[in-house]
Amino acid sequence: MQGSGTIDGQGSAWWKALFFHSCNNFDLREFTIQNSQKLHISINNCNGGSISNIHINSPADSPNTDGIDISNSTNVHIHDSLIKCGDDCIAINGGCSNINITGIACGPGHGISVGSLGDGDKVEEVHIRNSNFTGTQNGARIKTFQGGLGYARSITFEEILLIETKNPIIIDQNYNGLHRKIKTNSIQVSDVSFVSVHGTSASEQAITLDCSGSANGCLNIVMSGVNITSSNPGKEILGDIVAPGSAQAWRNYNLVDCWISFSDVAGFIMQGSGTINGRAAYLWQAMYLHNCNNFDLSGFTILNGPKEHLSINQCNSGSISNVHINSPGSCRSTDGIEISASTQIHIQDSFIACGTSLTSTFLGLHVDLVMALGDGGAEDTVEEVHVRNCNFTGTENGVRIKTFPIKYEYVLENLFIFFSDNNLVEEFCGREWCVITSVHGTSASEVAITLDCCDSGCSNIVMNDVGITSSNPGKETRAICNNAHGTSHSTKPDVPCLDHI
């Protein structure tokens, strides 16, 4: 049977659209079946056959509309076909052997299933390879009813791609609709391999092996190269998370340093329009990420952090964007974002108002990038930090670097400052290289630039296109230098310790 025509069942009555019984060595190819009332193609009691380049198309909500249903048949090859239906894309039932399935695009539908198998059913040598499941209810599934004798063995799912599949891998020996374990004996499932199964799961439970406790349970199940991740890896915050009003609320918990903590989570995503309200009641960090690589935080608000609003520690690669942090300027030690022992962090397009330090791209209170490094003679290293296109409004400081003896690199550019008390403040030793460029705005204090270096001095300071005027009409700004060396160009106020170029 071959051709480019269409078989349209119109989906009105409960019959099978196309049924083959005792048809040996058949060949079905290159046609379309759509809107079947029940099964689209049913193969029964056939020996030898091929189905290829078939297009099956029915809505996802059409009940019991299996794409291809095979029973009591051997040596059947199905390949290179597209199946969209409301039930199993392909179902292999009792009495089948030597069934080879390759190059199937399944979805919507319920995946490719072996079963459901009942008393006396036997299935073996079924191999599904190089197939895709997109938006399906299930992926690779074996399902048997409770009780009875029989087997499902020598079954392979290999090179399978999953795209937002709800239940990617399932072996269910308790398939009765209610998932209640009523009988102890079961059809044995053995020698099943899942090899190179990759993709995403639309549900939290990606692999389900629900086997009978009887001797005929699941034996020799092999998984190799299986990698299934969530298609919804984050948690969307839509409401508010509010800290308790009393320390007594935590009396049964060992929470000392932080309120909300995430540790050792790879690919952590947190996004939403909700609010985290620390209520500024106790001295803990509001939100803490430790060893969370490739994180993505966006779109939410943190209010009234009792201590640091957001703390990042020992993380490699992460993004913070469109976050709103808001606490009164009078709150002490309420850093907006604090980063330590971390690399490749990108912070952008955020608004931060707090009582102490800010970090990157915001409007807010107090200081950007405050670093107290090398305390007590300890070795701290910081390098390749770049702050660009940021605004400071009414802050205690603008751009500040503070260190104990240490060496590192810094670039600060395209910063806008409004009514800040101490705009460019550097307190450091062992400076190797610092570039400050395109910094403009107003200072609320007379001293706009402070370069306070230790006795050994610091070198290679570069200031270019810096213009900071007084926010008080008629007042002038000035710079203070101590053991600082470098160059300046188009800088106001004048920095006397730097060479003019």
C-alpha positions, 0 to 999 in steps of 0.5 A, spaced: 500 500 500 503 506 497 501 513 495 500 520 497 493 520 498 489 521 505 485 516 509 480 521 513 476 517 519 473 524 521 473 521 528 466 520 529 465 512 531 469 507 535 472 503 529 479 502 527 481 506 521 486 501 518 486 493 520 491 488 517 490 481 520 494 475 517 498 479 512 505 477 511 510 481 508 506 487 507 509 494 505 505 500 508 509 507 506 508 514 504 501 516 505 497 520 511 492 517 516 488 523 520 482 523 525 481 516 526 476 514 531 480 509 535 486 506 532 489 509 526 493 502 524 492 496 527 497 490 525 495 483 528 497 476 527 502 478 521 509 475 520 514 480 516 512 487 514 514 494 513 511 501 515 515 507 513 514 514 511 507 514 514 504 521 517 499 520 522 495 526 525 490 526 530 489 531 536 492 530 543 485 530 546 482 524 542 482 518 546 484 511 545 487 513 538 493 509 538 498 511 532 500 504 530 498 498 534 501 491 534 499 484 537 501 477 535 506 479 530 513 478 528 519 481 524 515 488 523 520 494 521 517 501 523 521 507 521 522 514 518 515 516 520 511 522 524 506 520 529 501 525 532 495 522 536 491 522 543 494 515 545 500 511 544 504 513 538 506 506 537 504 500 542 507 493 542 502 488 545 502 481 547 505 475 542 510 480 539 517 479 537 523 482 533 520 489 532 524 494 530 522 501 530 527 507 528 527 514 526 520 516 529 518 523 531 512 522 536 508 527 539 503 529 541 501 522 544 503 517 550 510 515 547 512 508 545 509 503 549 510 495 550 504 493 553 499 494 556 501 486 557 496 481 561 496 474 563 500 470 558 502 475 554 509 475 551 514 480 548 521 479 546 526 483 542 523 489 541 528 495 539 527 502 539 532 507 536 534 514 534 527 517 535 524 523 538 519 525 543 516 532 543 511 534 548 508 527 550 505 524 556 510 519 556 517 517 553 519 510 553 514 505 557 513 498 559 506 497 562 504 490 565 497 489 569 498 485 576 498 478 576 498 472 571 504 469 567 508 471 561 514 476 560 517 482 556 524 481 555 530 483 551 527 490 550 532 496 548 531 504 547 537 507 544 539 514 542 532 517 544 531 525 544 526 527 549 523 534 549 519 536 554 516 529 556 512 529 562 514 521 564 520 520 560 522 513 562 517 508 565 517 501 567 510 500 571 508 492 573 502 495 577 498 498 571 491 498 573 489 505 573 489 506 580 497 504 581 495 499 587 499 493 589 493 488 589 497 481 587 504 479 588 505 475 582 506 479 575 509 478 568 517 478 568 520 484 565 528 483 564 534 485 560 531 492 558 536 497 556 536 505 556 542 507 552 543 514 550 537 517 552 537 525 553 533 531 553 528 534 558 522 532 562 516 536 563 515 533 570 519 532 576 519 525 576 523 523 570 524 516 571 519 511 574 521 504 575 515 501 579 516 493 579 513 488 583 516 485 589 515 478 587 520 473 584 517 475 577 519 483 578 524 487 574 531 484 572 537 486 569 535 493 567 541 497 564 541 505 564 547 507 560 548 515 558 541 517 560 541 524 562 534 528 563 534 535 565 528 539 567 524 543 562 522 547 568 529 548 572 527 554 576 521 556 581 517 562 579 516 567 585 509 570 584 507 572 591 511 574 597 515 571 602 515 574 608 520 573 614 517 571 621 516 577 626 519 573 632 526 570 633 522 564 636 519 562 630 526 559 628 527 556 635 527 549 632 531 550 626 539 551 625 538 557 622 544 562 624 547 566 618 542 566 613 534 566 612 533 563 605 539 558 603 541 555 596 547 550 596 550 546 591 545 547 586 548 547 578 543 551 573 539 554 579 534 559 576 530 563 580 525 568 577 518 572 578 515 578 580 514 576 587 517 579 593 522 577 599 521 581 605 526 580 610 523 585 615 530 587 617 528 584 624 535 580 625 542 579 623 542 574 618 543 574 610 536 574 607 538 570 601 545 566 600 547 562 594 553 557 595 557 553 590 551 554 585 554 554 578 551 557 572 545 560 576 540 565 573 536 570 578 531 575 575 525 579 576 524 579 583 524 584 589 528 583 596 526 588 601 528 590 608 534 585 608 536 584 616 543 583 613 546 582 606 540 582 601 543 577 597 550 573 598 554 569 593 559 565 595 564 560 591 559 560 585 562 559 578 558 563 572 551 566 574 547 572 572 543 577 576 538 581 572 532 586 573 532 585 581 530 590 585 533 591 592 530 596 597 532 598 604 532 604 608 539 608 608 539 608 615 539 600 616 546 598 617 550 593 614 545 591 609 549 590 603 545 589 597 549 584 593 555 581 596 560 576 592 566 572 595 570 567 592 566 567 585 568 568 578 564 570 571 558 573 575 554 578 571 550 583 574 545 588 570 539 592 569 537 592 577 535 597 582 539 597 589 537 602 595 540 599 601 544 601 607 551 599 605 554 596 599 551 596 592 554 592 587 553 593 579 548 597 575 543 600 580 541 606 583 541 606 591 545 608 597 552 607 599 558 604 596 559 600 589 564 595 590 567 595 597 572 590 598 576 590 604 581 585 602 587 582 606 585 583 613 590 580 618 595 579 613 591 574 609 592 573 602 586 575 598 586 576 590 581 580 586 582 581 578 578 582 572 572 586 575 569 591 570 563 596 572 560 600 567 554 604 565 551 605 572 548 611 576 549 613 584 544 617 587 545 620 594 550 615 596 555 615 601 560 613 596 561 612 589 566 608 586 570 605 592 576 600 593 579 598 600 584 593 601 589 591 606 596 589 602 594 586 596 594 587 588 589 586 583 586 589 577 580 594 576 576 597 571 571 602 572 567 606 566 561 610 564 559 611 571 554 617 573 554 620 580 549 624 583 550 628 590 554 622 593 559 624 599 565 620 597 565 619 589 572 616 588 575 613 594 581 608 594 584 606 600 589 601 598 596 598 598 600 594 592 596 597 587 598 594 580 593 597 575 586 601 576 583 604 570 577 609 572 574 612 565 568 616 564 565 618 571 561 624 571 556 627 576 556 631 583 559 630 589 555 632 596 562 633 599 568 637 598 573 632 597 570 628 590 577 624 589 581 620 595 587 616 593 590 614 599 595 609 598 600 606 603 608 607 604 610 603 598 605 607 594 601 604 588 602 605 581 599 605 574 592 609 576 589 611 570 584 617 570 580 619 563 574 623 562 572 624 570 568 630 571 565 631 578 562 637 580 559 640 587 552 639 588 552 645 592 552 651 588 558 656 588 562 650 591 568 647 588 571 640 589 578 637 590 582 631 590 586 628 596 592 624 594 597 620 598 603 616 595 599 615 588 602 615 581 599 614 574 596 619 569 590 623 568 586 626 562 580 631 562 579 630 570 576 635 574 577 636 580 585 636 578 589 630 581 595 633 583 599 626 584 598 624 577 601 626 571 597 630 566 597 627 559 
